[in-house]
């Protein structure tokens, strides 16, 4: 791995819940050390002098006293250098105790990557060396310092150890990340040492696996302490701790190897470890150490994979409190990637509520393999080439990473079978696989569902017939449009149905989802018993060469599109409809793609749900100024009685959606009046979907109905395509 690419890619672990009121953090390089200041108070120095045994931090000043919570080289143990990383008995060398000739960890040169702001970031690369011996390890470390509050100073220490040869570490109590506590805070002088399980002192904590240990004690200016946390992603987590009442704590896996003799690692093996250090005021409870660990443990780190569609950027149009601002992007070099980064930069630099995303980009043909090997994040977001997406999902889940995928997750029957395998993998590994269903958050759709759940208003769902379905969802989209205020340049492959998917398996995903979500809320749909496919059709939209250039920036059609070009006109199978039964209810979904919309227009949606008492109709045409409007059309003969029931039932809706009202426009028809603030726009719905996903992630599971209903949804769309194509082939 190249040092530069690693150092950029490792930027993942800063604290992200910092408010504008928190002090500025700054870093200054002074010779072979970097001094770090928080507000007006000196916090720590990272030392990497060439005559030292290893790099270390000292002092590590507390936020209350301004004095160090660690100590440096006391007489009894001169090799304890405050806060440091090292190891003894590595291929016969000693990279821990005094004696430079026995082994040293030598900094190649620490660099400040971010020197002032809400955080500072330092990158360093260190070679493990001793005379007349092959270097066993090179490590690459990233240090992020923040101040989550005035009473907590935080160091995130991330290290990647690459084995330069086969490595054997004999059983040793001198290993990895360690802190020598200042005597004021030690158990011997009246301080407290406590782990996550509430065990105290050396007797209770020595050899006990635990996520964290905190040491605190009384000082003249108040109580102060230091905690070390090990991240759950670490190898050997939770590592047993080597502790001493005189003031020493270290998560030390090498003292408890599996075979009780040694730990072996192969040449080329990479070990990634993450630690968080909190210098804090107050006791463990007062400082909220347990809560801070939960935040550390649950932090979400996004990966964006091959972002060929603008939906990938829309996930990041807003910030989320439990998501790191550092996003790892893996993609081939090219226009798709640059357009994605430009959109993110636009969100970061806008005047109104700018985001603070930090895109850490890997460009290369091996982007997928790189992402899978590095595993820098725990949630992969994918929106791009749909022909590749299902395999991306499968490999990502197999690597133990959650997936938030733009629709569609399958564009043909072969993909559908692979998608079922993906859900099996996710279940076995305890992972979430979720697709981005933005239309559930469109307000008129939500209100249509809400009114359909009121029997006094809707009655019973009508089953309808194939020619007169009980529920209809239709959508009209446009190739040339604006996104976030800018003209949208689509990738040329978007018009290749083998890569993008045909219309009947793309946008219809949303429509089929809404049928299930609105008509059968919270219910599990079994695709093998609850679905009957009746008919499906597909047809093309024509696009001239000039229109193609305007929407893609390409002067000519790529070779892979020439199969769809006749007389310099591109014909795209972007349109389709599906007729099917779901639990006996006849449903129709259809999608149409035009080149562009009329002035003042945009993508439109039409929907009708037919109940025994009323039809719930969404229209979005010129008459509605191209804005979706929900109408309630009474079908009962006694409209006076219906009106009374409708007005009485309105409170059920307004309890959840305050401000909603009704306007009678005909003797048997009402317009649902929706306050403007509910119309937050399609782009905002991506943030709402993501917030839902993050909630499910925190809970550890999707609702029970989501996975079977996703499977049912993609069964319908992919089988419909197969049926429609078979008709065209006749």
Secondary structure, DSSP 8 states (H G I E B T S, - for coil): --HHHHHHHT---------TTS--EEEEEETTEEEEEETTEEEEEEE--TTSSS-EEEEEB-TTTSSBSB-B--SS-TT-BSEEEEEEEETTEEESSS-GGG-EEEES--EEEE-EESEEEEEEEEEEE-TTS---EEEEEEEEEEEEETTEEEEEEEEEEEESS-EEEES-S-EEEEEEB-GGGSGGGT-EEEETTS-BHHHHHBT-B-SEEEEEEEETTEEEEEEEEE-TTSTTSS-BEEEETTTEEEE-GGGS-TTSSEEEE-TT-EEEEEEEEEEEES-HHHHTHHHHHHHHHH-B-EEEES--STHHHHTTSS--TTB-SEEEEEE-SSHHHHHHHHHHHHHHH-SSS----EEEEEESTTHHHHHHHH---SEEEE-S-HHHHHHHHHHHHHTT-EEEE-S-S-SSHHHHHHHHHHHHHHHHHT--EEE--GGGG-HHHHHHHHHHT-HHHH-SB--B-SSSBSEEEEEEEESS-EETTEE----GGGG-HHHH--GGGTTHHHHHHHHHHHHSTT----TTTSEEEEEEEEEEEEEEHHHHHHHH--SS--GGGGGGEETTEEEEEEEEEEEEEETTEEEEEEEEEES---TT---EEEEEEEBSSEEEEEE-SGGGTTS-EEEEEE-SS-HHHHHHHHHHHHHHHHTTSTT-EEEEEETTEEEEE--GGG---HHHHHHHHHHHHHHHHHHTS--HHHHHHHHHHHHHHHHHHHHHHHHHH-
